[in-house]
Amino acid sequence: MKKTLIIGAVLATSMAFADKVTLKSGSYLTGEAGLIQAGQLLFKSDDLGDIKIDLANIKSLDVAKSHKILYKDNTVEDKILTVKDGELWQEGSGKLDMTNVKATDPAEETWHGSVNIAYNASRGNTYQDSAAVVANVNRRWEKDRLNVDFGYYYGKTGQTGSETQKTEDRWDVEAKHDHFWFPTVYNYEDLRWERDMIQNLNARYRVGLGGGYQWLENTEFESTGKWSFNQELGVNWIKEEFDGPSEAKKGGFCALRYGHHFSYIPKWIESVELFHTFEILPQVDEWEKFLATADVGFTTKIIYDFDLIAKFEWDYNSRPAANRKKDDTRFIVGFGYKW
């Protein structure tokens, strides 16, 4: 009897100290309330473990805890918040005004990136090998953003292993830094190096400056999902070094630049990200000479942090080396790791 009373007292005490979330359906959960992110409460339920509950489905949360508020001007403030009838409330101040709020409990700033590898081989009447390595590292601070891209593409084909001909041998590395003066307005500096031996391009160096407008940045719409879109205008100095016969083996020129980047994560398939980028660089004193690149594709999570990437790439040079075509296209399907 005494043991029963002790156990009952312990259970009553634990229930008293547990957080309680009541849903609009009338049911409730006990456990520990955590972060509030992207319109959801992270809750460690005593019965169900770690779950995410949409704020819109919560009638009340009986605990008020400190949460970080990130405003649209990128300032951060700590406030005591709870949930009532699907909305956030400040302790002693009423409903939280969300018109100037960018996010609650924003994810900690850290490095993100991905490495993807694609390989294809054919044997028999055709002997073919092709491979690609595509990598990215990026980080977002309060007022700065850094993005570094790397790509290597290789291919050879023939009728036998001893009679193959190289069909692709391309490298590119790019580093870009953005500084935000306002939540949506930024300037950028850009460095890029390319090498394409099939195009007889020993090296192409690019140095660029410009400005951009971030229309959307991981902006979540309840009915569709998460969107990002930015546009940029700038100026670049470009120097090219060709191998073999060409109109100019070495030369530099100034070019204007327009570019944009788009990404979308559907609300109903959060493991998929669609993306598209485009840029064009016309020479300022000779508009018919220009460079252009574009890609479109998607990534999707397979298991843990491993993903699949599929994308189409297009490169265009209005004045290539002698006896070379103006455009190159590539379709890449590969597996990789994302963090």
Beta strands, then each sheet from edge to edge (+ up, - down):
strand 1: 19-23
strand 2: 28-37
strand 3: 40-45
strand 4: 49-54
strand 5: 58-61
strand 6: 65-71
strand 7: 76-84
strand 8: 87-90
strand 9: 94-95
strand 10: 101-104
strand 11: 111-122
strand 12: 127-140
strand 13: 144-158
strand 14: 165-180
strand 15: 185-196
strand 16: 201-221
strand 17: 225-242
strand 18: 250-266
strand 19: 272-283
strand 20: 286-303
strand 21: 306-317
strand 22: 327-338
sheet 1: 4+ 3- 2+ 1- 5+
sheet 2: 9+ 8- 7+ 6- 10+
sheet 3: 11+ 12- 13+ 14- 15+ 16- 17+ 18- 19+ 20- 21+ 22- 11+
end
